[in-house]
């Protein structure tokens, strides 16, 4: 039997020591965020009530690389560098000549990529004297990541969890509490934004963001942390792609032909893809870059590229992004995560520049791909990366037809051990597809503010 | 800031290619299993209805090393070698001069050490023409591991899950089904052993074993798989200790002063400890070997060393082991796993030879240790290894008193992401301790058969 190498590892000493900022490499800069009241570009001082200055400066940085602080590297090394896997068994099952690699972030303490940014956010806040971080979480991966990071840097952590998830996934809350966080069901009675809704309202990410932002804004020693969307969050995630480039070289590949990631707020996708886009812009590689989103929450493929709020109550700056409307919530039958109404402004901009593609996939195809992946590679994927896996399998089967030996790199951004309800629905035949209707989309988009 | 290395990794090419069989190195051989009817030592033919011949020969092997088949190595490489971590952050929090290392098996597809034996068991069965494997599972880690292994070798997998777990942990079943297994609540109406109990009986491992063994015995192409206790299972787990020895050397340590593992059936403990006992017997290292068990299921420290059945119905051979009685079930308030009534005969024998120590710990101390571990090292431990962590922290604090720089190696045999109910009970203050009473123990031991 031929010896096949499944994992490409890096020593801790080979871990990248800088994050990559794609902004200065782009042919034109992204549109600035606007103040929600004045509609003027926001400056660092406008953001100071919510974020520490180090993160604000990263948000607007024009440097290509930012050093990862030693204290952050020391925590990263608890699980990083993460492995890059060659999916030999999946390739064999598909009968494809494509070479499929997946970068696996499920080895982190939260089981997802989220700690890559939670750790530096907690670090910079602690450094600046913040006592407590507030945040929102949906299914819980981001809340778990921030709770973990806060525990390491001695910060309190207060989490507003989307009510429907709080009710149906109690053990997510327990993981956050194990890391020392306090967790509220959102909408809560603790905030004005929350009290605007009935106590049994199922909640949404937009409402939970409003609650966390409201509380952070009231106390100078309390700040807010966001798990996706913003430039500095995507910046921190680029360690994924930087490691993948080093590992791909160890696997003897000269580059990728195709890079595929799922997109919700965009941080996992940007983290993998931006270093590959740098290589593409520099002419060293020429990969196709492809984002995959749920058919029931298709911000890139069916949203409008406009200024919109990041939250439901309109507390956040206006961000120019592909949006479905800031009070859009996917249909309850949607099981695959990636439920945010907008897309990271940086990814929206790069999409408009034509540097990447996007498509949406229905959820039963995603879970069929996930089950095939689990039965060959042994890892049960989180619901989110099932979208990337479905697109990867589509491409691998196209290669089988064409005979092309494409090198496909995809992001397996987390494991699914805390998300088995969706698998249960799929395996029992209770999962159905439901494409977003034009009418519903139009109604949601009607809430997007018109700027003069 | 000093650069601290957290993980000691091995390349896939450095993975051990042989399992270690401790039997020939022991000063005397363990007592043989006896036929449940004749009370004569069982021979290979007696076991043939349940196990394939390759596994039976491993069960009675007197060879020191057994080659790991290429096909098994290929699957192992999906997650092995597993990392050995240095617990710098925990050491710092404890203020101990001890150097704590933990071998982490939670990186496996099942999130535990169980696939180390599930994979070879599925392989040898497939090689011999078995079509289906039956098994029992409690909380589900073993069932998940066997379901995974069967999916890779094209075997059907049928699991009887202890009723109380089946009812309270539905997503464990979903993970098994994702890997293609069928899962029954035990006691079921499908077997004579199950029909002896009311349909809503909470079940036990002993009953579930009886059901799985009964079905396997009825069909030549159906065999049975056990996740612990037997010699061949412990053999397969020795890859844990063999890797740990290599990694400890990479960390610059000349050996361990103390090896600590939790014990239920004994496979995780044996897997880590046996290679260290070999080094001890050969005079190359001199570690103390310490087993830790729950105070509410203390087979080694309070059970009797006698021949007893492995299951409730008395279908299995009689095994000479430390037993609490074959129908013993821990009190329902016990949350920490490790619920089996007996101890692996090989570990029982080694304990009697004086080559290792054992102690039991109450569960609140275990979960306190687990929360401290999670908040420093970032990994939420499965309930089982919290016992080993509690003993590790005891010893590290003793080193703080004495100033000794002991090298402690412990087995973190799985993560707890599927087991958060116990953490919830602990964090909400609902967890209490309950030592097994002498009366209850005496009643349970009264069921152990008397051999003429």
Interface residues (C-beta under 8 A of the other chain):
Chain A: X1 X3 X4 X5 X6 X7 X9 X11 X12 X70 X71 X74 X75 X77 X78 X79 X85 X89 X107 X108 X109 X111 X115 X148 X151 X152 X170 X171 X174 X175 X177 X178 X179 X180 X371 X374 X375 X376 X377 X378 X379 X380 X417 X418 X420 X421 X423 X424 X427
Chain B: X1 X3 X4 X5 X6 X7 X9 X11 X12 X70 X71 X74 X75 X77 X78 X79 X85 X89 X107 X108 X109 X111 X115 X148 X151 X152 X170 X171 X174 X175 X177 X178 X179 X180 X371 X374 X375 X376 X377 X378 X379 X380 X417 X418 X420 X421 X423 X424 X427
